[in-house]
Amino acid sequence: MNKKGDVPTILLVIVALVLSVATLFIMLSFGGGVGSKSAEVSILISGVEFNYNYIIESTKLIASETIKLGAGSKERFKEIADKRNIQIEGQGNFFGHVRTGEFSFTSGGAGHILNVGEPIFVEFKRGVNHITRTFNLCMEFDGSGKYIKDC
């Protein structure tokens, strides 16, 4: 009888058992903790998304009100933006750009275009964690103040 394959086969079985036991030990000793970190990241993402949507919708409302008042000018936009700025935490630098006049609000043809040349950021902080979202803001509105599209 040929017994040359018995030793490698026995070693293969022993190695497989050792690896299985090691894997089982690792799985049982894993403490988890991923759920709490995942929840923290989810809260951060939700917060920065809220601040982003706040700036976008506030911009649409301010531009619409400016156009409906019949004074589609940059100065009127600044006045209305200053009244609507409730200074929530993390709203970024949009209202700062408006306050310093670093934007254009032009009328052309049947519509209006709002363009903030510099990138805008919004942020959200929770504990030591921090997320910042940077974006460009350029919007087109029709003659009645209705938002049409991004530039």
C-alpha positions as CSV (number, residue, x, y, z in Angstrom):
1,M,0.0,0.0,0.0
2,N,1.1,3.6,-0.8
3,K,1.0,5.8,2.3
4,K,2.9,8.9,1.0
5,G,-0.3,11.0,1.0
6,D,-1.4,10.3,4.5
7,V,1.0,12.9,6.3
8,P,0.1,15.9,4.0
9,T,-3.6,15.0,4.3
10,I,-3.5,14.9,8.1
11,L,-1.5,18.2,8.2
12,L,-4.2,19.8,5.9
13,V,-6.9,18.7,8.3
14,I,-5.0,20.0,11.4
15,V,-4.3,23.4,9.7
16,A,-8.0,23.7,8.7
17,L,-9.1,23.0,12.2
18,V,-6.7,25.5,13.7
19,L,-7.8,28.2,11.3
20,S,-11.5,27.4,12.0
21,V,-10.9,27.7,15.7
22,A,-8.9,30.9,15.3
23,T,-11.7,32.4,13.1
24,L,-14.4,31.4,15.6
25,F,-12.3,32.9,18.5
26,I,-12.0,36.2,16.6
27,M,-15.7,36.3,15.8
28,L,-16.7,35.7,19.4
29,S,-14.2,38.2,20.8
30,F,-15.2,41.0,18.5
31,G,-16.9,43.6,20.6
32,G,-18.7,45.4,17.8
33,G,-19.0,49.1,18.6
34,V,-19.6,49.8,14.9
35,G,-23.2,50.8,15.5
36,S,-22.5,53.7,17.7
37,K,-19.8,55.1,15.3
38,S,-22.1,54.6,12.4
39,A,-24.8,56.5,14.2
40,E,-22.4,59.4,15.0
41,V,-21.4,59.6,11.3
42,S,-25.0,59.5,10.2
43,I,-25.8,62.4,12.6
44,L,-22.9,64.4,11.1
45,I,-24.0,63.8,7.5
46,S,-27.6,64.6,8.3
47,G,-26.6,67.9,10.0
48,V,-24.4,69.1,7.2
49,E,-27.1,68.1,4.7
50,F,-29.7,70.1,6.7
51,N,-27.4,73.2,6.6
52,Y,-26.8,72.8,2.9
53,N,-30.5,72.6,2.2
54,Y,-31.1,75.6,4.5
55,I,-28.8,77.7,2.4
56,I,-30.2,76.6,-0.9
57,E,-33.8,77.1,0.1
58,S,-33.1,80.4,1.9
59,T,-31.4,81.6,-1.3
60,K,-34.4,80.7,-3.4
61,L,-36.7,82.5,-1.0
62,I,-34.6,85.7,-0.9
63,A,-34.2,85.8,-4.7
64,S,-37.9,85.2,-5.2
65,E,-38.9,87.9,-2.8
66,T,-36.4,90.3,-4.4
67,I,-37.8,89.7,-7.8
68,K,-41.5,89.8,-6.7
69,L,-40.9,93.3,-5.2
70,G,-39.9,94.4,-8.6
71,A,-36.5,95.5,-7.5
72,G,-34.3,92.7,-8.8
73,S,-31.2,94.5,-7.7
74,K,-28.1,93.4,-5.8
75,E,-28.7,96.0,-3.0
76,R,-32.3,94.8,-2.5
77,F,-31.1,91.2,-2.4
78,K,-28.6,92.2,0.3
79,E,-31.3,93.9,2.4
80,I,-33.7,90.9,2.3
81,A,-30.9,88.5,3.0
82,D,-29.9,90.5,6.0
83,K,-33.5,90.3,7.4
84,R,-33.7,86.6,6.8
85,N,-30.3,85.7,8.3
86,I,-31.2,83.9,11.6
87,Q,-27.6,82.9,12.1
88,I,-27.9,79.2,12.7
89,E,-24.7,77.3,13.7
90,G,-22.9,75.8,10.7
91,Q,-24.6,77.9,8.0
92,G,-21.2,78.8,6.7
93,N,-20.2,81.8,4.7
94,F,-23.1,82.5,2.3
95,F,-24.5,85.4,4.3
96,G,-21.0,86.8,4.7
97,H,-20.5,86.8,0.9
98,V,-23.9,88.6,0.5
99,R,-23.0,91.1,3.3
100,T,-19.7,92.0,1.6
101,G,-21.2,92.1,-1.9
102,E,-19.2,89.1,-3.2
103,F,-22.0,88.0,-5.6
104,S,-23.9,89.1,-8.7
105,F,-27.6,89.3,-9.1
106,T,-28.3,90.2,-12.7
107,S,-31.4,90.6,-14.8
108,G,-31.2,89.4,-18.4
109,G,-34.1,88.9,-20.8
110,A,-37.0,87.2,-19.0
111,G,-35.0,86.0,-16.0
112,H,-32.5,86.7,-13.3
113,I,-29.2,85.0,-12.4
114,L,-27.7,84.8,-8.9
115,N,-24.0,83.8,-8.9
116,V,-21.7,83.7,-5.8
117,G,-18.3,83.6,-7.3
118,E,-16.4,82.2,-4.4
119,P,-17.2,78.6,-3.1
120,I,-19.6,78.5,-0.2
121,F,-19.2,76.1,2.7
122,V,-21.6,74.7,5.4
123,E,-20.4,72.7,8.3
124,F,-21.7,70.6,11.2
125,K,-19.8,69.8,14.4
126,R,-20.6,67.3,17.1
127,G,-18.1,66.7,19.8
128,V,-14.7,66.5,18.3
129,N,-16.1,65.4,14.9
130,H,-16.5,67.9,12.1
131,I,-17.8,67.8,8.5
132,T,-17.5,70.7,6.0
133,R,-19.3,70.7,2.6
134,T,-18.1,73.1,0.0
135,F,-20.1,74.0,-3.1
136,N,-20.7,76.7,-5.8
137,L,-23.9,78.6,-5.9
138,C,-25.4,79.8,-9.2
139,M,-29.1,79.9,-9.8
140,E,-31.5,81.0,-12.5
141,F,-35.0,82.4,-11.8
142,D,-37.8,83.4,-14.2
143,G,-39.4,86.9,-14.2
144,S,-41.9,85.9,-11.5
145,G,-39.2,84.8,-9.1
146,K,-39.6,81.0,-9.6
147,Y,-36.5,79.0,-9.4
148,I,-35.6,77.4,-12.8
149,K,-32.3,75.6,-12.5
150,D,-28.7,75.8,-11.4
151,C,-26.3,77.6,-13.8
